[in-house]
Amino acid sequence: MSSALNESLIRDVVAEVLGRLEGQTGGAAGAGGSVAPSMDSCQWHARSSSGGTDGVFQTAAEACEAAYAAYLDLQKGGIEARRKVEEIIKTLCNDNAELWGRIELEETKIGRLDHKIEKLQIIKLVPGVDWLRPFGWSGDHGITMEEYTPFSVIGAVTPSTHSIPTLAGNVVNIVGAGNSVVFNAHPAASKCAAMAVGVFNQAIRRETGIRNLICIIEEPTFDSFKEMCSHEAVRLLCVTGGPGVVKAAMQTGKRAICAGPGNPPVLVDDTACMERAAEAVIQGATYDNNLLCIGEKEVFVLDKVADQFMSALEKAGAFRLWGSQLDQLTQAAFSFEAGEGAGCSGLVVNKDLIGRDASVLAEAAGVNLSVGKELLFAETDEDHPFVKEEQMMPFLPIVRVPSVEAGIEASRVAEHQYKHTSIIHSHDVNNMTAMARALDTTLFVKNGPCMAGLGLGGEGYLSYSIATPTGEGVTNTQTFTRVRRCVMVDNLRIY
């Protein structure tokens, strides 16, 4: 912990919030063997009847007005205040990762505890204010400077899959750019999000004097989302979620940065190291039970090495399903009647299986899974529902393809041109290049797990919002700024 952030402050802030949490009792166990506290005893209501407390408000209008006032105060605090906020967010996430991971898991009931914790610990890898560097020209006619400046208030939506991490990562970027923010969290993860916002604001207020820099609507709805989007103080939207909320954001008439769905394909050719490919695929597809939008969702493998690859999967710890077992799991995982919430193939994914442990999926398939197995897989054809739909479960369909060209085309079709993420395992540069050009995805990972595309095992920086529908790509502090140009004519040139 930096000496600049008073250690006693952190203890006091956390103690104050935890004092509002009643005694923690045993709850659902996540992967890793730890037990999460009961959400019934962990609900944190940071709102009084007379107005918002520590950034938590009942209405979007109240939240937006408070956020605008905080934006004006942040401007007065300058770059130093932005850096202090970034430090506070990263320190609190790291120091409270285990507790907050437990609380989020208990509220959402999806994912794995060990990875919930890790996603908070790595907030330190998200770039902040120092990402912004001005650009200048100096010549015969004077000097010109372009700087990245804030919008004012950003309206943001966070998903249930990574509630506190996405919120915290966005705050580092958004406040680092000089903005304040209002969150309309996913209702299934709104309590843990409000808790984190309360803790963040207490620390920010005590360290900088700025109140309500991060605001959130206590009971988020689609109506509160629309109210937030239409408020005059909100100048830019940042939406991380499913197709419905992304579509709604893009229809508001305001500029929207949208991180939408993905269905990342993996191609394994005959030049790849099968053992390394299998280990990487398992690592990526099991991370937080495959809740990551960048996670491996289906694998296309050359027919000549398919048996070798699947054998490598089994040796690396994955469990194979056969005929009737796959049929049972498919019937449990999908509804085949089209309707509201149906995916691009007219299928509806069973929400009760999203983000659940492999043992839960195995039970649905009629299998008693042995301890230590974190991923299921089965051989399917390329038209199987598990190939077509982003299902966010620790299960992988494996599809044989006759050639690299066929595998690339099958990958392109399965990805649905979301242009999100694709992965290849190959030692052939020509095959890598061909797939990269054909799929044109924001992230393209070669010979590693999906997380390597965000600096986790590969080079680069971390982001929790990959804006593919609106084209910004991997978001960072610069994403939430305007470029302003300042020109001095015929002066200040010193050479």
C-alpha positions, -999 to +999 in steps of 0.1 A: +000+000+000+013+034-009+022+056+020+002+084+004-030+065+012-034+066+049-035+030+062-058+039+091-082+055+066-086+021+048-092+003+081-117+030+092-137+030+059-139-008+056-148-011+093-176+015+089-191-003+060-187-038+075-203-024+106-235-021+085-233-057+076-250-080+100-232-111+112-220-133+083-234-168+081-225-197+060-237-196+023-230-212-010-195-226-016-177-214-046-148-232-064-117-232-042-136-246-012-144-213+006-178-205+018-195-171+009-215-152+035-252-152+032-264-122+011-294-119+034-270-107+061-248-088+038-272-064+021-258-029+025-283+000+022-263+032+019-293+055+015-313+076+039-349+087+034-338+123+029-312+118+002-284+098-012-255+087+010-220+080-002-231+080-039-261+057-036-294+072-048-329+061-054-334+080-086-313+086-117-320+123-116-306+126-080-276+106-090-269+126-121-272+159-103-249+148-076-224+135-101-223+168-120-215+187-088-187+161-081-174+167-116-170+204-109-152+196-077-129+172-094-119+199-119-108+220-090-088+192-076-069+188-108-046+159-119-036+153-083-071+145-072-076+121-102-044+102-092-056+100-056-089+085-067-071+059-089-049+050-059-079+046-036-099+024-060-069+001-067-060-002-030-095-009-018-101-035-045-069-053-036-073-051+002-110-062+001-108-087-028-116-118-007-146-103+011-160-085-019-155-116-041-175-136-016-203-111-014-205-108-052-206-146-056-233-150-030-255-123-047-251-135-083-246-173-077-224-175-108-187-180-113-159-191-091-147-176-058-110-178-066-115-159-098-139-134-083-111-125-059-084-124-086-105-101-108-104-075-080-067-080-072-058-072-108-076-039-110-041-025-105-034-033-141-060-010-155-045+022-168-054+055-152-045+092-155-009+087-167-023+070-199-032+106-211-003+123-229-007+156-248+005+159-283+021+191-297+034+208-328+060+236-330+068+253-363+071+286-382+037+297-373+038+291-335+028+262-313-002+240-311-012+216-283-038+188-283-050+175-249-074+148-237-101+165-217-132+151-199-168+151-210-183+157-175-207+129-164-205+094-178-236+072-176-225+035-172-241+001-171-223-029-156-230-066-160-239-093-134-209-114-146-182-090-133-201-064-113-175-049-089-145-054-112-162-038-142-174-009-120-139-004-105-121-007-138-144+018-154-139+042-125-101+041-129-105+050-166-134+074-163-122+094-133-086+092-146-100+111-177-115+137-154-151+127-154-176+117-127-199+086-133-233+073-126-239+035-127-271+017-134-258-018-124-274-051-135-302-058-111-288-093-103-256-077-090-268-043-078-263-048-040-226-056-042-221-028-067-238-003-043-216-016-014-184-009-034-196+025-045-203+034-008-168+024+003-151+041-026-170+074-019-162+074+018-125+071+011-126+096-018-145+121+004-121+117+033-090+120+011-100+147-014-131+163+000-151+154-031-186+139-025-205+115-048-178+113-075-191+078-082-229+075-081-252+045-084-289+039-085-298+017-056-326-003-073-317-002-110-344-008-136-348-003-173-367+029-165-338+042-144-315+034-172-335+055-197-337+083-171-300+083-167-294+083-204-317+112-210-304+134-182-288+166-195-257+162-174-248+128-189-227+135-220-214+100-228-226+064-221-205+033-213-225+001-215-211-033-207-238-059-211-260-080-234-275-072-268-307-057-253-291-030-232-265-023-259-292-018-285-311+005-262-280+026-255-272+030-291-308+043-297-306+071-271-292+097-295-261+101-272-227+088-280-223+054-265-193+032-259-208-003-259-192-036-248-215-063-261-216-101-265-189-123-280-187-160-290-150-165-293-139-194-316-106-213-313-088-229-342-062-256-337-042-266-367-018-295-373+013-274-365+002-266-329+016-282-298-015-302-287-005-303-250+001-265-248-031-258-268-052-281-245-038-265-213-045-230-227-080-238-238-088-252-204-073-222-186-094-198-206-127-217-207-127-224-170-119-189-158-148-178-137-167-208-152-164-192-187-182-160-178-156-139-196-169-124-229-134-131-243-135-168-231-131-198-254-166-209-264-161-234-292-130-252-308-125-261-344-096-285-349-082-301-380-095-336-384-060-352-387-051-340-351-086-339-335-082-372-316-048-361-304-061-328-292-091-343-274-068-368-258-046-339-246-077-322-232-085-353-211-049-356-199-049-320-189-080-326-167-111-320-189-139-345-189-154-358-221-192-363-226-205-388-251-237-391-272-267-393-248-248-373-221-243-344-246-280-347-256-291-344-220-269-314-213-281-297-245-317-302-236-311-287-201-290-258-214-312-245-242-349-238-250-356-243-286-387-221-290-379-186-302-390-157-281-379-127-260-343-132-249-335-156-277-301-154-293-291-150-329-301-186-336-335-184-320-323-202-289-327-193-252-299-202-228-309-216-194-298-189-170-297-215-142-267-231-158-248-199-167-215-196-148-221-228-128-195-253-119-187-282-142-202-306-117-236-289-120-234-293-158-223-329-154-253-336-132-276-322-159-259-345-183-265-375-161-228-378-150-213-379-115-182-358-120-151-367-102-134-340-080-109-317-098-126-317-132-134-281-141-143-284-178-165-306-199-162-311-236-178-332-263-175-336-301-203-318-320-210-305-355-207-269-364-244-263-362-248-274-326-264-250-302-233-249-280-214-237-311-239-211-322-247-195-289-226-176-263-235-199-235-210-189-207-206-224-192-175-245-185-183-267-215-166-267-249-179-282-282-151-296-303-157-296-341-136-314-367-127-294-398-111-308-430-087-279-436-074-246-421-096-227-446-127-246-435-118-240-399-114-202-404-147-200-422-165-220-395-149-197-369-161-166-388-196-180-389-197-190-352-183-156-342-213-139-358-192-110-369-193-095-334-156-087-340-149-094-304-123-122-298-108-151-317-079-175-308-056-197-328-031-224-318-006-227-346+031-224-355+022-214-391+024-176-395+004-178-427-025-195-409-024-169-381-025-141-407-053-156-426-075-160-396-067-126-382-078-110-415-109-131-420-123-126-385-112-090-379-117-093-341-107-067-316-087-094-297-067-120-316-047-144-294-021-168-307-009-198-287-023-187-253-055-185-233-080-158-239-068-137-209-035-131-226-054-107-249-058-084-219-023-085-205-028-115-183-001-138-195+005-117-225+018-081-229-006-051-227-030-035-203-062-047-186-097-035-195-131-047-184-150-032-213-142-044-248-163-020-270-170-040-301-205-029-313-194+008-313-159+002-325-137+017-297-122-017-289-102-022-257-112+008-236-087+028-216-086+063-200-083+080-234-116+064-245-135+087-221-120+120-233-125+147-259-096+160-279-092+197-276-067+218-295-050+250-282-032+272-308-008+301-303-001+318-336+034+331-344+046+329-307+060+305-281+082+288-307+116+288-289+139+274-316 
